[in-house]
Amino acid sequence: MTADVHIKAVEHRFNAFTALHRVDLQIAAGEFIVLLGPSGCGKTTLLSIIGGFLTPSEGQVLIGGRDMTHVAPKDRPTTTMFQDYALFPHMSLRDNVGFGLRMRGVGRAARNAKALEMLEMVGLADKAGRRPHELSGGQRQRVALARALAVEPDVLLLDEPLGALDLKLRRQMQEELKAIQRRVGTTFVHVTHDQEEAMAIADRIVVMNHGRVEHCGSPEEVYLRPRTMFSADFMGETNRVPVTPSGGGVSSPLGPLAIAPAEGMLCLRPENIGLAEGFSLGRATLVEAAFYGSYHRCHFRPLAARDMLLTAHLPQGAHPGLGDEVELFGRNPVVLASEAA
Amino acid sequence: MRYLSWAYLLALFAFILLPVVTLVIFSFQDGRLPVPPFKGATLDWYREILTDRALMEALGNSLIVALLSALVALTLGFLAASGLARVVLPGSVVMRGLLIAPMTVSYLIIALGLLQMFNKVGIRPSLLATGIGHVVINLPLCFAILYAAIGEHQKSALKAARDLGAKEWQVLWFVAAPMLTPALAAAFFLAFTFSWDEFIIAFLLTRFDVTLPVEIWSMLRSGLSPATNAVGSLVFLVSVIVVVALELTLFRKGSK
């Protein structure tokens, strides 16, 4: 029903291109892991390696402690929910969901019962006799999930399954996925390039870039305390201010700032810049503001550095007029060493 | 302009269908020659050919050869197409090219090659030899149709089947074949009609038991007769039935 996954120094090359550079990753049993990164970062390659569709050039994949590196997909305790659902168009939903059990030699009555139970779980029990083409995208999605879970895999692999859905449906499916994962306890490994989706569902996020793991941690850790400039940027917008240690604080183009001395780039999320609380960022004029519903998005030009622009998300109804001069404050400062590259 | 396009359409249909229509009309000719003027309708010629044992035997032979050779070509083509669609091997492109290559060779050349080869290995000219020849010409066709029909959608469904624990034969039987039914049927019926109509290979590779086109050819050697028109009409009827059946069952369903 559930198992841990251990990826040991996995390297994968496609001809001259190295898709994964010695990736190490421990996934605990029952964990909801999200592999997050831009396209081409190696996340789908890693998922295919866990599922057995690719054999890594080097390294090992252990599932539940057993070496699975050279085991075919059909003999692995994993199933995959594919990006395009990959349902069988000529079969009813019941037969689609029961397919894996049929391949395992389960009798018709038993597998139909299990298929119905799975369809019940995703709220489609009343449509068991329908064909996939009669369903909406979101419903097909659920069938694909039910089909993958019907064989009670130890690990479920999800390959950008929500990419094709509209925003509202995607939010809803994210919550459902999370709830179903808690219920069945199976290890979920989910691939996406959408950082909001990652934060909404993950126990732990693995941020990947150019075939390497940039950061691996809980959504809070990855968002609030990014370890690299890449994951800071990828998880959301940041304002960057170069800083160098000076006395008890740091000096910057904005002037001296009252934070722990460090050398590198100060990263501040727009919601961590406000008109009160925290350390002073000096005075700035508001040059542009837009209302986004839950916040005002404001661009400030610091008096000390006219070529810079700070983006702040201010609470509803609390923004100064255009051209007004105010003092800005920062919270949750993160200073990252400038990358060598 | 409107009348002109209608006239064009009529001319086009006349051009395509007139020979066949003439053939069918003069198969009912009440006289010894299938040429104008039309002297009245009779079914005598149909009675004559339907009681002609050699002709009916040839018709039976043709059906068997067409059916079996189409089935073999379809099976081999299906296996080749699903294999090459599944894995990328070094030389996949060359393999695909080689599989399709016989399409570019004339039937006469293929027949000559087969004749010489069969001589060497000791297969006598026979229905079996003809059937093998028809597999040779129809396999590239079946392969090309099926390979083209396997798109990304099919590939990922096959991948899903393997992921859910299906063995390779189960993937082919439970998922690939049902998903490709329209293409399989199209390939089968095309292969069937090509074999049914084929003359050159059958002519060179049969001796005592012959197929229908070969039998018709030997009838023609003794001069024109409404009887040959009647046979031709029957052959045409079979092809029409196959095409209409295909149209009504598969292509209608496939267009949803």
Interface residues (C-beta under 8 A of the other chain):
Chain A: G51 F53 A72 P73 K74 D75 T78 T79 T80 F82 Q83 D84 A86 L87 F88 P89 H90 M91 F99 G100 M103 R104 H133 R147 A148 V151
Chain B: E152 H153 S156 A157 K159 A160 A161 R162 D163 L164 G165 A166 K167 Q170 F174 V175 P178 M179 T181 K256
